[in-house]
Amino acid sequence: MVAQNIVFGITAFAMAVGAVRVVTTKNVVHGALWLMVVLGMLGAAALAAVFGLLAIRATGVYFLMITLALGQCVWGLAYRWNSLTGGDNGINLPQRPKFGIDLADEVTFFYVVLGIFTVSLLILYTLVRSPFGRSLVGIRERELRMKILGYNTWLHKYIVFIIAGGFGGLAGVLWAHTNGHVSPEDVVLTTSVDALLMVVLGGAGTLVGATIGTAIVFGLREYLSTLVPWWQYALGGVYVLTILYLPMGLMGVPRRIRQWLGSHGRKEGSKKLATKPS
């Protein structure tokens, strides 16, 4: 799906914008988390609108290369702009804001984040099922045909690029409040690569697949890191096996099972017809 491909390269710099927005507005909004969320999403979407003018010109692997390169540009900016980002030391955020509920409590904050995630997932699901989302599927499958039918494919991709940036900014705000600290290390190249691998593991082109892949990667990372010091190699092995044997991710397993059952049933039917006496 076009939107999934865009998330790969946009995640790192969109999260950076969201995190920086939290830092630069904390004194202005007096701890209003929801206003921080709005400003973070708008800031990330604005940056995505600028970067999208460059990235959308390319397709396929070249698109990924450009978006990853733009993410590195944001990392360099965050690393060098000491007066705003704190440079290599980063910035420590104050205590989470209070507005009727105590977000300093980890359990309470978890449920708030879970609620925001659920609402975001429903919004994206609605977007995918809308005529606009169907158009994106058509562009993914046959962009030339969509152009012939009169669709402005560039504009569709540009809009969804901005939408992806906005949700990346939302993730940046929540990430900043979760850690209580932001630094250039949060937007290194591995952040984008991790997002790519999570989607590939769960199944590219599906919202549920990306969610499953994220849960598995973070679960394995937290669990394996407590058992062995070489947990990165084990996680890398999972990625390699997934790409080799499950190119469609875990969400593609049911389809492969149906295909195997269908082919097995046809073979059995052919054998019965071959052994049937004339």
C-alpha positions as CSV (number, residue, x, y, z in Angstrom):
1,M,0.0,0.0,0.0
2,V,1.2,3.5,-0.8
3,A,0.6,4.7,2.7
4,Q,2.7,1.9,4.2
5,N,5.6,2.6,1.9
6,I,5.6,6.3,2.9
7,V,5.7,5.5,6.6
8,F,9.1,3.7,6.2
9,G,11.1,6.9,5.4
10,I,8.9,9.4,7.1
11,T,8.8,7.9,10.6
12,A,12.1,9.2,11.8
13,F,11.8,12.8,10.9
14,A,8.1,13.0,11.7
15,M,8.8,11.7,15.2
16,A,11.6,14.3,15.5
17,V,9.2,17.2,14.7
18,G,6.6,15.9,17.1
19,A,9.2,15.6,19.9
20,V,10.7,19.1,19.2
21,R,7.2,20.6,19.2
22,V,6.6,19.2,22.7
23,V,9.8,20.8,24.0
24,T,9.3,24.2,22.4
25,T,5.6,24.6,23.4
26,K,5.7,23.2,26.9
27,N,6.0,26.7,28.5
28,V,3.4,28.2,26.2
29,V,0.5,25.8,26.6
30,H,1.2,25.2,30.3
31,G,1.1,21.4,30.0
32,A,-1.9,21.0,27.8
33,L,-1.2,17.6,26.3
34,W,-3.9,17.7,23.7
35,L,-2.6,21.1,22.4
36,M,0.9,19.6,22.2
37,V,-0.5,16.7,20.2
38,V,-2.2,19.0,17.7
39,L,0.9,21.2,17.4
40,G,3.1,18.1,17.0
41,M,0.9,16.7,14.2
42,L,0.6,20.0,12.4
43,G,4.4,20.6,12.6
44,A,5.2,17.1,11.3
45,A,2.5,17.4,8.5
46,A,4.0,20.8,7.5
47,L,7.5,19.3,7.2
48,A,6.1,16.3,5.3
49,A,4.4,18.7,2.9
50,V,7.8,20.3,2.2
51,F,9.7,17.0,1.9
52,G,7.0,15.4,-0.1
53,L,7.6,17.8,-2.9
54,L,11.0,16.1,-3.3
55,A,10.2,12.5,-2.3
56,I,7.1,12.0,-4.4
57,R,9.0,12.5,-7.6
58,A,10.6,9.1,-7.1
59,T,9.1,5.6,-6.9
60,G,10.1,2.2,-5.5
61,V,13.6,1.8,-4.0
62,Y,14.5,5.4,-5.0
63,F,11.6,6.7,-3.0
64,L,12.8,4.9,0.1
65,M,16.3,6.1,-0.4
66,I,15.1,9.7,-0.7
67,T,12.9,9.6,2.4
68,L,15.7,7.9,4.4
69,A,18.1,10.6,3.3
70,L,15.7,13.3,4.3
71,G,15.4,11.6,7.7
72,Q,19.1,11.8,8.1
73,C,19.0,15.5,7.3
74,V,16.6,16.0,10.2
75,W,19.0,14.0,12.4
76,G,21.8,16.3,11.4
77,L,19.7,19.4,12.1
78,A,18.7,18.0,15.5
79,Y,22.3,17.2,16.3
80,R,23.8,20.6,15.3
81,W,21.0,23.0,16.5
82,N,22.2,23.0,20.1
83,S,20.1,26.0,21.1
84,L,16.8,24.3,20.3
85,T,17.4,20.6,20.7
86,G,20.3,20.5,23.2
87,G,22.5,18.8,20.7
88,D,24.0,15.5,21.7
89,N,22.8,15.9,25.3
90,G,19.2,16.2,24.2
91,I,16.5,17.8,26.4
92,N,14.8,16.5,29.5
93,L,11.0,17.1,29.6
94,P,9.2,18.1,32.7
95,Q,6.7,15.9,34.5
96,R,3.7,14.9,32.3
97,P,0.8,17.3,32.5
98,K,-2.3,16.9,34.5
99,F,-5.8,17.9,33.3
100,G,-8.2,16.0,35.4
101,I,-6.2,12.7,35.3
102,D,-2.7,12.1,36.6
103,L,-0.6,11.2,33.5
104,A,2.4,10.9,35.7
105,D,1.0,7.5,36.7
106,E,2.3,4.9,34.2
107,V,-0.8,2.8,34.1
108,T,-3.0,5.8,33.5
109,F,-0.7,7.1,30.8
110,F,-0.7,3.6,29.2
111,Y,-4.4,3.6,28.8
112,V,-4.4,7.1,27.4
113,V,-1.9,6.1,24.8
114,L,-3.9,2.9,24.1
115,G,-7.0,5.0,23.6
116,I,-5.2,7.4,21.2
117,F,-3.8,4.4,19.3
118,T,-7.3,2.8,19.0
119,V,-8.8,6.0,17.7
120,S,-5.9,6.5,15.2
121,L,-6.3,2.9,14.0
122,L,-10.1,3.5,13.4
123,I,-9.4,6.7,11.5
124,L,-6.8,5.0,9.3
125,Y,-9.1,2.1,8.7
126,T,-11.9,4.5,7.6
127,L,-9.4,6.2,5.3
128,V,-8.4,2.9,3.7
129,R,-12.0,1.9,3.2
130,S,-13.0,5.3,1.7
131,P,-13.0,6.1,-2.0
132,F,-9.7,7.9,-1.5
133,G,-8.2,4.8,0.0
134,R,-9.6,2.7,-2.8
135,S,-7.9,5.1,-5.2
136,L,-4.6,4.5,-3.4
137,V,-5.0,0.8,-3.8
138,G,-5.5,1.3,-7.5
139,I,-2.4,3.4,-7.7
140,R,-0.5,0.7,-6.0
141,E,-1.6,-1.9,-8.3
142,R,-1.7,0.0,-11.7
143,E,-0.7,3.6,-11.5
144,L,-0.7,4.0,-15.3
145,R,-4.2,2.8,-15.5
146,M,-5.3,5.2,-12.8
147,K,-3.7,8.0,-14.7
148,I,-5.6,7.0,-17.9
149,L,-8.8,7.0,-15.9
150,G,-8.2,10.6,-15.0
151,Y,-6.9,10.3,-11.4
152,N,-4.2,12.7,-10.3
153,T,-1.9,10.1,-8.8
154,W,0.8,12.6,-7.8
155,L,-1.7,14.5,-5.7
156,H,-3.0,11.3,-4.1
157,K,0.4,10.3,-3.0
158,Y,1.3,13.8,-1.8
159,I,-1.8,13.9,0.4
160,V,-1.2,10.6,1.9
161,F,2.5,11.5,2.5
162,I,1.2,14.5,4.6
163,I,-1.2,12.3,6.5
164,A,1.5,9.9,7.3
165,G,3.6,12.8,8.6
166,G,0.8,14.0,10.8
167,F,0.4,10.6,12.5
168,G,4.2,10.3,12.8
169,G,4.1,13.6,14.7
170,L,1.5,12.2,17.0
171,A,3.8,9.2,17.6
172,G,6.6,11.7,18.4
173,V,4.6,13.6,21.0
174,L,3.6,10.3,22.8
175,W,7.2,9.0,22.5
176,A,8.6,12.1,24.1
177,H,6.2,12.0,27.0
178,T,6.8,8.3,27.5
179,N,10.6,8.6,27.7
180,G,10.7,12.0,29.3
181,H,13.8,12.8,27.2
182,V,14.4,13.5,23.6
183,S,17.7,13.6,21.7
184,P,19.1,13.2,18.2
185,E,19.5,9.5,19.0
186,D,15.7,9.1,18.8
187,V,15.9,9.9,15.0
188,V,18.9,8.0,13.8
189,L,18.6,5.8,10.7
190,T,17.7,2.7,12.8
191,T,14.4,4.3,13.7
192,S,13.2,4.2,10.1
193,V,14.7,0.8,9.6
194,D,12.9,-0.6,12.7
195,A,9.6,0.8,11.3
196,L,10.3,-0.9,8.0
197,L,11.1,-4.2,9.5
198,M,8.0,-4.1,11.8
199,V,5.7,-3.6,8.8
200,V,7.5,-6.3,6.8
201,L,7.3,-8.8,9.7
202,G,3.6,-8.2,10.2
203,G,2.6,-7.8,6.6
204,A,3.0,-4.7,4.3
205,G,-0.2,-3.2,3.0
206,T,-2.3,-4.0,6.1
207,L,-3.0,-1.9,9.2
208,V,-3.3,-5.0,11.5
209,G,-0.1,-6.4,10.1
210,A,1.9,-3.3,11.1
211,T,0.4,-3.5,14.6
212,I,1.2,-7.2,15.0
213,G,4.8,-6.7,13.7
214,T,5.4,-3.8,16.1
215,A,4.1,-5.9,19.1
216,I,6.3,-8.8,18.1
217,V,9.5,-6.7,17.6
218,F,9.1,-4.8,20.9
219,G,8.2,-8.0,22.7
220,L,11.1,-10.0,21.4
221,R,13.5,-7.0,22.0
222,E,12.4,-6.6,25.6
223,Y,12.4,-10.4,26.3
224,L,15.6,-11.4,24.5
225,S,17.6,-8.5,25.9
226,T,17.1,-9.9,29.4
227,L,18.3,-13.4,28.4
228,V,21.3,-13.1,26.1
229,P,23.7,-10.2,25.2
230,W,23.5,-11.1,21.5
231,W,19.7,-10.6,21.2
232,Q,20.2,-8.3,18.2
233,Y,21.5,-11.2,16.1
234,A,18.5,-13.3,17.1
235,L,16.1,-10.5,16.1
236,G,18.0,-10.1,12.8
237,G,17.6,-13.8,12.1
238,V,13.8,-13.4,12.6
239,Y,13.9,-10.6,10.0
240,V,15.9,-12.7,7.5
241,L,13.7,-15.8,7.9
242,T,10.6,-13.6,7.5
243,I,11.8,-12.1,4.2
244,L,12.9,-15.5,2.8
245,Y,9.9,-17.6,3.8
246,L,7.2,-15.1,4.6
247,P,7.6,-12.3,2.0
248,M,4.0,-11.2,2.7
249,G,4.6,-11.2,6.5
250,L,2.5,-12.9,9.1
251,M,-0.7,-11.6,7.6
252,G,0.1,-13.6,4.5
253,V,0.2,-16.9,6.3
254,P,-3.6,-17.6,6.1
255,R,-3.5,-16.8,2.3
256,R,-0.6,-19.3,1.8
257,I,-2.5,-21.9,3.8
258,R,-5.6,-21.4,1.6
259,Q,-3.5,-21.6,-1.5
260,W,-1.8,-24.8,-0.2
261,L,-5.2,-26.4,0.7
262,G,-6.6,-25.4,-2.7
263,S,-3.7,-26.9,-4.7
264,H,-3.8,-30.0,-2.5
265,G,-7.5,-30.4,-3.2
266,R,-7.0,-30.0,-6.9
267,K,-4.2,-32.7,-6.8
268,E,-6.4,-35.1,-5.0
269,G,-9.3,-34.5,-7.5
270,S,-6.9,-35.1,-10.4
271,K,-5.7,-38.4,-8.9
272,K,-9.3,-39.6,-8.4
273,L,-10.2,-38.7,-12.0
274,A,-7.0,-40.5,-13.2
275,T,-7.8,-43.7,-11.2
276,K,-11.5,-43.7,-12.0
277,P,-12.3,-46.7,-14.3
278,S,-13.7,-45.9,-17.7
